[in-house]
Amino acid sequence: MKTNCRSNFSEFSKDVAGPSISQWAIVKRKTVEKTLMTYARRWFRRHQLRNALSNIKMDVELVEKDIGLAKGSLYQEAYKPFWQE
């Protein structure tokens, strides 16, 4: 009795095949969306914090001295672009 190896392999590959390409695309898209949202939230929070720092209405040098920061460090932090840590 002769068996067809090709048909046996195709039956085997159906059983062990992983997710389809469309399923991988959905997973990849969700991962990219999650990553982009994480960055967007992080950048928005930095923008808010730096905007608040730039609007301080008290003596900045006194505040820096009081909390132990180098002179001008609050100014540097306030005017950094939002994408920089």
C-alpha positions in Angstrom: 0.0 0.0 0.0 1.5 3.3 -1.1 0.8 6.5 0.8 1.1 9.9 -0.6 3.6 11.8 1.5 2.4 15.1 0.2 -1.1 14.6 1.4 0.1 13.3 4.8 2.2 16.5 5.3 -0.6 18.8 4.3 -2.9 17.1 6.8 -0.2 17.4 9.5 0.5 21.1 8.7 -3.2 21.9 9.1 -3.2 20.5 12.6 0.0 22.4 13.8 -0.4 25.6 11.9 -0.3 28.7 14.1 -2.4 31.8 13.9 -3.3 33.0 10.4 -1.7 36.1 9.0 -4.7 38.2 9.7 -4.6 37.1 13.4 -0.9 38.1 13.5 -1.8 41.5 11.9 -4.4 42.1 14.6 -2.0 41.3 17.4 0.7 43.5 15.8 -1.7 46.4 15.4 -2.8 46.2 19.0 0.8 46.1 20.2 1.6 49.2 18.1 -1.5 51.0 19.3 -0.7 50.2 22.9 2.9 51.4 22.5 1.8 54.7 20.8 -0.8 55.4 23.5 1.9 54.8 26.2 4.2 57.3 24.5 1.3 59.8 24.0 0.4 59.7 27.6 4.0 60.0 28.7 4.7 62.9 26.4 1.4 64.7 27.4 2.3 64.3 31.1 5.8 65.7 30.5 4.3 68.7 28.6 1.9 69.4 31.5 4.7 69.2 34.1 7.1 71.4 32.1 4.4 73.9 31.4 3.6 74.1 35.1 7.3 74.6 35.8 7.6 77.4 33.3 4.6 79.2 34.9 6.1 79.3 38.4 5.5 82.8 39.8 7.9 82.8 42.7 11.7 83.2 43.0 13.0 80.2 41.1 16.5 80.6 42.5 15.2 80.4 46.0 13.1 77.3 45.2 16.1 75.6 43.6 18.2 76.4 46.6 15.5 75.2 49.0 15.1 71.8 47.4 18.8 71.3 46.7 18.9 71.7 42.9 21.6 73.4 40.9 21.0 77.0 39.8 19.1 77.0 36.5 18.0 73.4 36.5 14.3 74.2 36.8 14.6 76.5 33.8 16.4 73.8 31.8 13.8 71.2 32.7 10.9 73.6 31.9 12.1 74.3 28.4 13.2 70.8 27.3 11.1 69.3 24.5 8.4 66.9 25.6 10.0 63.9 24.0 13.2 64.2 26.0 13.5 62.6 29.4 
